[in-house]
Amino acid sequence: MQQVEKRVTWSTCCSSRSGCSYSVALRAWLVFTLDQDKCNSDCSMNLRARRVTLPAITPLCLQKRVIKIYNEDNTSWAVEVPSDIVARDICQLFALKSQCIDEHSLTLYEHLSHLGIERTIEDHESIMEIISSWGMDEDNRIHFRKNYAKYEFFRKPLDFFPDHMVSVSSENNGGLDHSQLVETFLSSSTCPEIHGHLHAKEPSKKSWKKLYFILRRSGLYVSSKGTSKDPWHLQFIADLTDSNVYTLLSAKKAHGAPTDFGFCVKSIKCTSSRDMKLLCADDEQTRSCWISAVRLLKHGMQLYQNFMQPHQKQKASPMRSISENSLVAMDFSGQKSRVIENPSEVLSVAVQEGLAWRRKSCHRLSSHGSPSASQSSLNIALHLAQPWFHGKLSRDEAQRLITQQGPIDGLFLLRDSQSNPKTFVLSLCHMQKVKHFQILPVDDAGELAYSLDDGHTRFSDLIQLVEFYQLNRGVLPCKLKQHCSGTTL
């Protein structure tokens, strides 16, 4: 008997477009034993045995990859994650690591360096699908930072969708109920429409032209005749199902836009800036309206489920949640506590409380035998270690940082004044606009104090000032709520 043995190996390799290659090898060994029958004249071969051995294959959902997540200061953190991980899982992982309380504000961003754009990655999006869409030679990144305005349009829809920019085409074409404004975007039976003027960059030109745009469920359109919405005057621009909306990082410098409130609509398959639809708004509120509307029309109910998931966890948690509306002013000066119902009395008590904080601080320092000069030095240095203090930050950088972390009411930071070295500045966001208030040093019986209202309410240090205006609005347009701070991985 003459035996012939043949061994065959089959190997396939799958590479992702991001440059990181991963191979899935399938090896099959086929051993054939051929028996030649000497008695058979036509030399027919009889297959005696066949043996197939296949190694265990790891499912795609269990395969792991190492990805880099970049912080605000460009430091990175390498994380080994499964291939089916979504943005929410990574945010929760970093929330546990950094012991972050406001977990719902943590956000991942897709940063496309070669195009100068970035966008918010939704909590349900697959990270591996995003990375696999990148080119091999592109220096793209996943950034991690806070975004307090990620779902703010569910809480305050009127701040994001002004009446003059929103219309609903349905059987009941009456006045739009403000409480059901967001529901019109989530319900498939209604046809919400965003319309208004935007600056658009003309194809193959450096000039920008102001045109009238309409955003519907079917896509983005531009009118070729003024503000006409007739079908024969509307030109189709982009389909929302296979496109994402991005923010231009430097609209004026990089693209010559008339303002810095630029954004673009880019197809998922697009890799060149020539295929992007570059747009520019006149202010931040208009840009937020268009970007939020695109997100709502593209993701629909899934976006609302992402917003509700942290709140459902809080209901299941035994911890008690305190809302701002449940806080009341209390008077504990007498033998029995009482609720202060008169607004004028509340304001008077708030001012007195601020003065009491300053007197208590001075008394506490004097009880330790600290001289007056040491007290002033200590009061000046107390704020340096606070997360809301950003030192020598310029006005433009403060505005950029607040806008980057979400322009919501009450988002603030403190910084040194560039025009007056002895003063400080409170940068506060209200109605999607950043306002700056100067904190002046005042003399109070030989002691240094700080004030926002020309000395009417004085504080011995900036910490007391911040704590006071977190509870009382005072001369500010709103209370201090969230502070701008870097998120460390």
N, C-alpha and C positions, 0 to 999 in steps of 0.2 A: 504493500500500500504506500503510495507516494502522497505526502502531505505538504501543502503550501499554506503559509500563514501570512496574512496581510493586516496591517494596523493603520487606521485612518483617524486623524485628529481634526476636529472642526472647531474653529475659534472665531468668535465675532466680537467686535469692540464697538461700543457706543460712546461717542464723545459729545459733550455738550458744547454749545456755542460760546460759553463763557471762558473757555480755555482749560478748564479742569476736566480731565478725561477719566472716565470710569469704564471699566471693561466687565462684561458679563461673558464668561467663557463656558462654553458647552463642549465637553469632550466625550466622544463616544468611541468606544473601542469595539470593533467588529472583528471577531476572529472566525475565520472560515476554515473549516477542515474539508479538504477535498479528497475524495477516495476514488481512485481510478480502478475500475473493475477490469482485471486482465482478461476475463472471459468474454467481455463485451467487445465486439469487433468495431463498433462505431465510437468507442472511447467516450461514452456518455458519463457525465459527472453527477455524483449523488451528494447532495448537501447533507452532511451528517449532523453538524451542530452549529448553533448561532447563539452568541452570548453578548448582551448589551448592558453596559454599566453607565448610569447617568449620575453625576454628583448632585447633591442638594442645591437648589437654586433659591437664593434669598428673594422674597417678594419685593417689588419696587417700594411699597409703602414702608418696609422695614430697613431699606438701605439708607445709610447715613452719609452726609456730606459736611464738610467744614466750610462755613461762610464767615465773612468779616462784616461786622456791624461797626459803623463809624460814629463817634461821639461829636459833639458840637465843636470841640477843640481839635478835631481831626485825629484824635487817638482812636485806635481800633481794638476790637475784642473778637477773637476767633471763637466760634461756637460750632460744636458738632450737633447737627440736627437731622431728624429723619426727612426723607424727601417729600412727605406729605404735610409738612408743617405750614401753618398759616401765620399771618402777621400778629394776630392776637396772642398766639402761644409764645412768641418771642418777647412781646411786650410784658406778658405776665412773668416770664422767666427773669427779665431784667428788673421788674418791679420787686420781686422777692430778693434779688441780689442787692439792689440799692435801697431796700426798705422804703420804697416810695408809697405814700398814702394815697395820692390821687392817681390810681392806676389807670383810670379811664382816659386820662389826658396823654398818656404815653403813646407815641405814634412813630411808625416807620415811614421813611420817605425814600422814594426812588430818585436818586440824584444822577442825572445824565450830564457828565462834565463836558463832553465834547459838543453838546448842544446848548449848555448853559440853562437847563431847565430842571425842575423837580416837581414832584406831585406827592400827595398823600396816598400811601398804600392802605387800602381798606382792610379792616380787621379780618375779613373772611378770605382775602386773596392769598393764593399760594406763592410763597417766596421763590420756590424752585422754578415755577413757570415764568416769573419775572426775570430771574437771572438767566434762564435758558434763552430768553428773547434778545439778550445782549450780544453784540458782536465780539469776536475774540480779541481784537485790538483796541477795544473801547475801555477807557478808565471810568467805568460806572461804579456807583457805590450805593449801599443801603445805609441811610442815616437814621439816627435814633435821637429824638428829642420830644419835648412836651408840645402839645397843641390843644389849648383849652377851647378853641373854637371848632374842634372837629365835628361835634354834633350840636353846636349851639343853635343852629337854625331850627332844631326840634323844640328848644325851650323858648326862644324869642324869634319867631318867624318874621315878624314885622321889621326887625332890625336888618334882616338879610334880603327880604323881598318887599321892596316898596310898592305901594299901590299903583304908581304910574308905570311900573315895569312888568306887572303881572296881569294877565287876563286869562279867563277860563272859558272855553267853548264847550257848552253842554246844553242840554234841553232847558235847564234853569239858568238863564244867562243874566240873572239879577246881580245884586251886590254880593261881593265875595265876603263870606264870613271869615273873620280873622282867625277864629279858633279852628277852622277847617282848612286853613291855607296849605299846610303841609300835606293834609290828606288828599288834596287834589293831585299832588305829585305821586302819591303812593297808589291811588286808585286807578285801575286801568279803564274805568268807565268815563273818566273825565279827561279833558285835553288841555292841560295847563300850557301857557305860552309866556315866554319871556321875550320882551322886545325892547329895543332901544338903540341908540347910536353908539358905535364903537369905531376906534381907529383901526384900520386894517392895512397891513403892509402889502403893497402891490407886488404881484409875482415878477421876479427877475428885475426888480427895481429897489432903490433905497428909499423911495418916498412912501409916505403913509397917507391914506385917504379915509375920511370920515364917512361911514355908510350906516345904513339902517339894517340891523340884524334881527332875526326871529328864531327862537329856539323852541322846537316842538319835540314830541316823542319820536317822530320820524327822522329828526336830524336838525342840523343847523342850516339856516337859509339867510341869504342876503337879498335885499330888494334892489332891483335895478332902476327903480323910479321912485325916488323920495322915500316916503313912509308907506307906500302902497303894499298891501298884503295879498293882492290878487295873484292867483296861481301863475299867470303868465308873466308876472313881474318878479317872481321868486326864483333865485338861483341856488341850487343845492350845493352846500359847502362840505359837510362831513356827516357821516353816520355814527351815532353814539355807540352802537353795539360793538364795533371793532376799533374804537378810538378812546383815548384818555385825554383829560384836560390837565395841563401843566402850568406852572407859574414861571415866568421869565425872571431869572435871578438878577439881571441887569439890563432892563429893556432899553434904557436910554443909551448906555455906553456901548452895548454889543449890537443893537439893532437900530439905533437912531430913532427910537420911539418918542412921541411927544411928551409922554409921562413915564413914570417908573411903575405904573400899575398895569404891567403887561402880563398876558397869558397866551396860551396857544392850545390848539386842538391837534393832536398827533395820532396818526394811525398806529396800531400795534406793530405792523410790519414795516413802518417807516423808520429809516436809519439816517436820513439826511435832513438838514435844515431846510432844504429847498422844497420838501414835501409837506412841511408844517404850515398850518394856518395861523399866522402871527396876528394877534389882536391886542388892543390896548384900551383901557378904560380911563375915564377922567379922574376917578377917585377910588379909594379902597372899597367903599360900600358897593359901588357898581361892579367892580371886579369880583367881590365876594358873592354877589347875587348871581352872576353868570356861572362861576365855578361851582357854587352849591347846587344850582339848578341842574347842571350837567351831571353831577354826582347822583342827585336824586332820580333823575330820569333814566340814568344808566343802570343803577343798582336797585332802585325801587325799595320794596319791602325788606330786602336783605339789609339795607342800610339802617332801617328802623330797628330791626332785630339786633344789630350790632350795638345800637344805642341803648336798647333796653336790657341787654344781658348783664351789665354791672349792677343795674338797679334790682334785677331779679335776685342776684346774689346777696344784695343788702337785705332784701326782705327775708331771705332764707337764713340770714345770719342772726344770732341772738343779740348782737350789738344794737343799741338804740341809735337811730339816725336823727340828728337835730337839724331842722330846716331853719333858714333865716327868718321866715315869717313867724315861727313859734317863739322867738326871743322877745321879751318884754323888758321894760325898764323897771327896776325895783329900788325901793328905798329901805335901807337897813339901819338908818340912823337912830330910830326909836327902839322901844322894847319889842315891838312887833313889826315884821316886814309888811310892806304894802306895794301894790302895783301902781306905778305913776301913769295916769291916763291922759293928763293934760300935756299936749306937745310942747307948749312954752316951758312948762316945768321940767320936762325931759331935757330940753336944750340947756336950761340953766344948770341942772344937776350935772349934765355932761361936762360943761365948762368947769364947774367946781371940782369935779372928779379929776379933770386934767391938772388943775392946780394942786390938788391933794397929792397926786402922784409925784409931782415935782418936789413938794415939801417933804414927803416921806423919803425920797431918794437923798435929798440933801441931809436930812436928819440921820439917815442910815450911814452916810459917809462920814459925817461929823462925829458920830458915836465911836468910830474906829480911830479917831484922832488924826484924820487926814487933813492937812492944811488946805487952804483955799486953792492954791496953785495946783496941788495934786488932784483935787476934786475936778478942776476944769480939765486937766489932762486926761483923767480917767473917763470923764463924760464924753470927751471928744473921741477917745479911742474905742468906746464901747460898740459902736456901730460897725467897725471895720470887719468883724467876724460874722456879721449877719449875711444871710444868703441874698437878701434883697438889695444890698449895697454893692455897687459896681465901680466905685472909685472914679478914675478919670475917663469916663465914657462920654463921648461927644453926643450932641443932640441928635445927629443923623443915625449914629450907631444905636442909641437908645430907642429911637423910633423903629429902626429895622429889627431889633431884638424883640420888641413888643409885638410887632406885626408878625414876626416869624413864629412866635409862640401862641398866636391866635388873638386877634383884636376883640376881646370881650370886655364888658364893663367891669372895672375894678382891677384889671391887670396893671401892675405898677412896678417901679424900681426907683431907687434913690442913687444919686451920683453927685460927684463934685461939679460945681459950677465952673465953666470955662471962662466966663466973662468976669466973675468975681471970685477970687480964690478963697475967700473967707466964708462963702455961702455954699448951700447945697441946693439941689433941684429934685423935685418929685415929678417923675414922668408917669402919667396916668392915662389909661385908655378909657374913653367914654364915647358911646355911639360910633364905634369903629374909627375914632380919631384920637390921636395921641396928643395930650395937652401937658404943658410943663408949668410947674408951680415952683417959685423960688422960696426956699426956706432961709429966712434971715436970722442972723444972731442978734439978740437983744440983751440989753443990760438990765438986770433985775436985782437992785440993791447990792451992786458989786459982784453979782454972780452971773455967769454966762448962761443964757437960755436961748431956745430956738422957737420960732413962731412962723406960722403960715398966714396969719391974719393980722399982720402989722402989730403984733404984741398983745392982742386981746387974749389969746390963749397961748401960754408959754410952757415949754417943756425943758427939763434940764439936760436931756439927751435925745437923740433921734429915735431910739428904741421906744421911748414913751410916746413920742409923736406918732410913730407908726401904729402902736397898739391903740392909741386913742382914736385915730381915724379909721381903724378897722371896725370899731364899734359905733362911731359917730361920723356922719357925713360932714358936718360943719360947713366950711366955706367951699368944700370940694363938690363937684357935680355928682359923685357917688362915693360909696364907702370903698376902702381898700380891701380887696378880696384875695386875689392870687398874686404872688410876687414872681417876677421873672428871675429865674436862676438856671444855671447850667445843670444838665442831667449827667451825672457821672456813672459810667458803667462799672 
